[in-house]
């Protein structure tokens, strides 16, 4: 820590601590900031609950040595995030990551800190880049996500439409308010679930904690914050968009996969099922026979690899959409 950081006074309240932590994490991944704020508030409020005779200022001063000042906590999270990113990203073929050094996160706990960098390899050829997509596990994750998105898209769309219509229709009754609150809470939970799926399959860093809420406010203020928080409505927008996106993703994946695999196994169908391979141009059969087998297999393999590249690109694009709509900035 530099002298400027050490000279900065500790905050005296939990909201001030969280604001300083947010400021210290400025420019970091929004998903990581959301997790850091939630973890910090949970820890500080648990310490405050265990020491009812002390003020917030005394509790914060007491835990500064174990948990850390906001700037120290921010630095620890930045270092830990490097390890998370390294786990989410698959090293390119020909690159060997250096063994990471160790940095202390908390007393008795250690994590990998920022590595010095991967060992550079020779630039890969166009052919190696094209066929190397099979070595990226996120390629298959993205392909599986495209197939799964039809199911999740239908579920999310149905949940939002049903929840909103039911909540609005019951607003004339007193029961409508708790139903609406339960619905908004469920949207936040489903957002976390979708984030875990995206991170596991697409390799995009998503929050592991709920959105931070200022618990020092009264329950009416916190309820109002749920309505005024733009992320609540952007999350519902994401869930509604998942239906058309899921249909498109599923259609692309099934069409291209079935076509490419049909071409690859066309010779086998010719032998086992007596379904000859034919070449048609402008509705004219240009011929059939064994000589078309290599062409069918080659075309199928090229289309299959192109499908894998397209799935990986769609995975990155969808990850960016989810990051923008589901993560609180």
C-alpha positions in Angstrom: 0.0 0.0 0.0 1.2 3.5 -0.8 1.2 6.4 1.6 -1.9 7.9 0.1 -3.9 4.7 0.7 -2.6 4.3 4.2 -3.4 8.0 5.0 -7.0 7.6 3.9 -9.3 7.4 6.9 -11.4 4.3 7.4 -15.2 4.7 6.7 -17.4 4.9 9.7 -20.5 3.2 8.4 -21.1 0.1 6.3 -22.6 2.0 3.3 -19.5 4.3 3.3 -17.2 1.2 3.4 -19.1 -0.3 0.4 -18.9 2.9 -1.6 -15.2 3.2 -1.0 -14.9 -0.5 -2.1 -16.9 0.2 -5.2 -14.7 3.2 -6.0 -11.5 1.1 -5.4 -12.8 -1.5 -7.8 -13.7 1.0 -10.5 -12.9 -0.4 -14.0 -13.0 -4.0 -12.8 -15.4 -6.7 -14.1 -19.0 -5.7 -13.0 -19.7 -9.3 -12.0 -16.7 -9.3 -9.7 -17.7 -5.9 -8.2 -21.2 -7.3 -7.5 -19.7 -10.3 -5.7 -17.2 -8.2 -3.7 -19.9 -5.8 -2.5 -22.2 -8.6 -1.4 -19.4 -10.4 0.4 -18.2 -7.3 2.2 -21.7 -6.4 3.4 -22.3 -9.9 4.6 -19.1 -10.0 6.5 -19.5 -6.5 8.1 -23.1 -7.0 9.1 -22.3 -10.4 10.6 -19.5 -8.8 12.7 -21.9 -6.0 13.7 -24.5 -8.5 14.8 -22.0 -10.4 16.9 -20.9 -7.2 18.7 -24.2 -5.4 19.5 -22.6 -3.1 22.0 -20.3 -1.4 19.4 -21.0 1.2 16.8 -20.5 0.6 13.0 -17.3 2.7 13.2 -15.8 0.6 16.0 -16.7 -2.6 14.2 -15.2 -1.5 10.9 -12.0 -0.3 12.7 -11.8 -3.7 14.5 -12.1 -5.8 11.4 -9.9 -3.7 9.2 -6.9 -5.7 10.3 -8.5 -9.1 9.4 -10.8 -8.3 6.5 -8.9 -5.2 5.3 -9.6 -1.6 4.4 -11.6 -1.1 1.1 -8.5 -0.5 -1.0 -6.8 -3.7 0.4 -9.9 -5.8 -0.2 -10.2 -4.4 -3.7 -6.6 -5.4 -4.4 -7.2 -8.9 -3.1 -10.3 -9.3 -5.3 -8.4 -8.1 -8.4 -5.6 -10.6 -7.8 -8.1 -13.4 -7.2 -10.0 -12.5 -10.3 -6.9 -13.3 -12.4 -7.1 -16.9 -11.1 -10.8 -17.0 -12.0 -10.1 -15.7 -15.5 -7.3 -18.3 -16.0 -9.7 -21.0 -15.0 -12.5 -19.8 -17.3 -10.2 -19.4 -20.4 -8.7 -22.3 -22.1 -5.0 -21.8 -23.1 -4.4 -21.8 -26.8 -2.5 -24.8 -28.2 1.2 -24.0 -28.1 1.0 -21.8 -25.0 2.2 -23.1 -21.7 1.1 -20.9 -18.7 3.7 -20.2 -16.1 3.1 -21.5 -12.6 1.4 -18.7 -10.7 2.9 -17.1 -7.6 0.9 -17.2 -4.3 -0.8 -14.2 -2.8 -2.5 -14.1 0.6 -6.2 -13.4 0.6 -6.9 -13.8 4.3 -5.0 -15.2 7.2 -4.4 -18.9 6.5 -5.8 -18.7 2.9 -3.8 -18.4 -0.3 -4.8 -18.1 -3.9 -2.9 -17.8 -7.2 -2.0 -14.3 -8.0 -1.5 -12.8 -11.4 0.9 -14.9 -13.5 3.8 -13.4 -15.3 2.2 -14.4 -18.5 2.0 -17.4 -20.9 5.0 -18.6 -22.8 4.6 -17.2 -26.3 4.4 -19.7 -29.2 4.8 -19.4 -32.9 1.8 -17.9 -34.7 -0.6 -20.7 -35.8 -1.4 -21.3 -39.4 -4.9 -20.7 -40.7 -5.5 -24.4 -40.9 -4.4 -24.8 -37.3 -6.8 -22.1 -36.2 -9.6 -23.6 -38.2 -9.3 -27.1 -36.9 -8.0 -26.1 -33.5 -11.5 -25.2 -32.4 -12.1 -28.8 -31.4 -9.6 -28.3 -28.6 -11.6 -25.5 -26.9 -14.1 -27.0 -24.4 -16.1 -23.8 -24.5 -16.9 -24.7 -28.1 -18.9 -27.7 -27.0 -20.3 -25.7 -24.1 -21.6 -23.1 -26.5 -23.1 -25.8 -28.8 -24.8 -27.4 -25.8 -26.1 -24.0 -24.7 -27.6 -23.4 -28.1 -29.5 -26.7 -27.8 -30.5 -26.0 -24.2 -31.6 -22.4 -24.9 -34.9 -23.5 -26.5 -35.9 -25.1 -23.2 -34.6 -22.3 -21.0 -36.0 -19.7 -23.3 -39.5 -21.1 -23.2 -39.3 -21.4 -19.4 -38.0 -17.8 -18.8 -40.5 -16.3 -21.2 -43.4 -18.2 -19.6 -42.2 -17.3 -16.1 -42.0 -13.5 -16.9 -45.2 -13.2 -18.8 -47.2 -15.3 -16.3 -45.6 -13.6 -13.2 -46.2 -10.1 -14.5 -49.8 -10.7 -15.7 -50.7 -12.4 -12.4 -49.1 -9.7 -10.3 -50.7 -6.9 -12.2 -54.1 -8.5 -12.2 -53.9 -9.0 -8.4 -52.8 -5.5 -7.6 -56.4 -4.5 -7.0 -56.3 -6.9 -4.0 -53.9 -6.7 -1.0 -52.4 -10.0 -2.0 -51.1 -8.5 -5.2 -48.2 -6.7 -3.5 -46.6 -9.8 -1.9 -47.1 -11.8 -5.1 -45.3 -9.1 -7.0 -42.5 -9.0 -4.5 -42.1 -12.8 -4.7 -42.1 -12.6 -8.5 -39.4 -9.9 -8.5 -37.3 -11.9 -6.0 -37.7 -15.0 -8.2 -36.4 -13.1 -11.2 -33.2 -12.3 -9.3 -32.8 -15.9 -8.3 -33.3 -17.1 -11.9 -30.8 -14.5 -13.0 -28.2 -16.1 -10.8 -29.1 -19.5 -12.1 -28.8 -18.4 -15.7 -25.4 -16.7 -14.9 -24.0 -20.0 -13.5 -25.1 -21.8 -16.7 -23.5 -19.1 -18.9 -20.3 -19.1 -16.9 -20.0 -22.9 -16.9 -20.9 -23.4 -20.6 -19.7 -20.2 -22.3 -16.8 -19.2 -20.0 -18.1 -15.7 -19.4 -17.6 -14.4 -15.8 -20.9 -13.9 -14.2 -21.9 -13.0 -10.6 -22.0 -15.7 -7.9 -23.8 -13.5 -5.4 -27.1 -11.6 -5.6 -27.2 -7.9 -6.4 -26.1 -5.7 -3.5 -28.8 -3.9 -1.7 -28.4 -1.3 1.0 -29.7 -3.1 4.1 -29.4 0.0 6.2 -32.6 1.3 4.5 -36.0 0.4 5.7 -38.1 -2.3 4.1 -40.2 0.2 2.2 -37.2 1.9 0.7 -35.7 -1.5 -0.3 -38.9 -2.5 -1.9 -39.0 0.7 -3.8 -35.4 0.1 -4.9 -36.4 -3.1 -6.5 -38.8 -1.2 -8.8 -36.4 1.6 -9.6 -33.4 -0.7 -10.2 -33.0 -0.8 -13.9 -31.4 -4.3 -13.6 -34.7 -5.7 -12.5 -36.3 -4.7 -15.8 -33.3 -5.5 -17.9 -33.3 -9.0 -16.5 -37.0 -9.5 -17.4 -36.1 -8.1 -20.9 -33.4 -10.7 -21.2 -35.8 -13.5 -20.2 -38.3 -12.4 -22.8 -35.6 -12.2 -25.5 -34.5 -15.7 -24.6 -37.5 -17.2 -26.4 -36.7 -15.9 -29.9 -33.0 -16.3 -29.3 -33.5 -19.9 -28.1 -35.5 -20.7 -31.2 -32.8 -19.2 -33.5 -30.0 -20.9 -31.6 -31.7 -24.3 -31.5 -32.6 -24.1 -35.3 -29.0 -23.1 -36.3 -27.4 -25.9 -34.2 -29.8 -28.7 -35.2 -29.8 -27.7 -38.9 -26.0 -27.4 -39.3 -25.2 -30.4 -37.2 -27.6 -32.7 -38.9 -26.5 -31.6 -42.3 -22.8 -31.9 -41.6 -23.2 -35.3 -39.9 -25.4 -36.5 -42.8 -22.7 -35.7 -45.3 -19.9 -37.3 -43.2 -21.8 -40.5 -42.8 -23.3 -40.5 -46.3 -20.9 -43.3 -47.5 -22.0 -45.5 -44.6 -25.7 -44.9 -45.5 -24.8 -45.9 -49.1 -23.3 -49.2 -48.0 -25.6 -50.1 -45.1 -28.9 -48.7 -46.2 -28.5 -48.7 -50.0 -28.9 -44.9 -50.1 -26.5 -43.7 -52.8 -24.8 -40.4 -52.6 -26.1 -38.1 -55.4 -24.8 -34.8 -56.7 -27.6 -32.4 -57.7 -27.0 -29.1 -59.5 -30.1 -27.0 -60.4 -32.4 -30.0 -59.9 -30.3 -32.1 -62.2 -28.7 -35.3 -61.0 -25.0 -35.1 -62.1 -24.4 -38.6 -61.1 -23.8 -40.9 -58.1 -21.3 -43.5 -57.0 -18.3 -44.2 -54.9 -16.4 -41.2 -56.4 -18.7 -38.9 -54.6 -17.9 -40.4 -51.2 -14.7 -38.3 -50.5 -16.4 -35.1 -51.6 -19.4 -35.8 -49.3 -17.1 -36.6 -46.3 -14.9 -33.5 -47.0 -17.8 -31.2 -47.3 -19.4 -32.6 -44.1 -16.1 -32.1 -42.1 -15.7 -28.6 -43.4 -19.3 -27.8 -42.5 -18.9 -29.4 -39.1 -15.8 -27.4 -38.2 -17.5 -24.2 -39.5 -20.5 -25.0 -37.3 -18.2 -25.3 -34.2 -16.7 -21.9 -35.0 -20.1 -20.4 -35.4 -21.3 -21.9 -32.1 -18.2 -20.4 -30.4 -18.9 -17.0 -31.9 -22.6 -17.2 -30.9 -21.5 -18.2 -27.4 -19.3 -15.1 -27.1 -22.0 -12.8 -28.5 -24.6 -14.2 -26.1 -22.2 -14.0 -23.2 -21.8 -10.3 -24.0 -25.6 -9.8 -24.2 -26.1 -11.6 -20.8 -23.3 -9.6 -19.3 -24.9 -6.3 -20.3 -28.4 -7.2 -19.2 -27.9 -9.3 -16.1 -24.9 -7.8 -14.4 -25.3 -4.7 -12.2 -22.8 -2.0 -13.2 
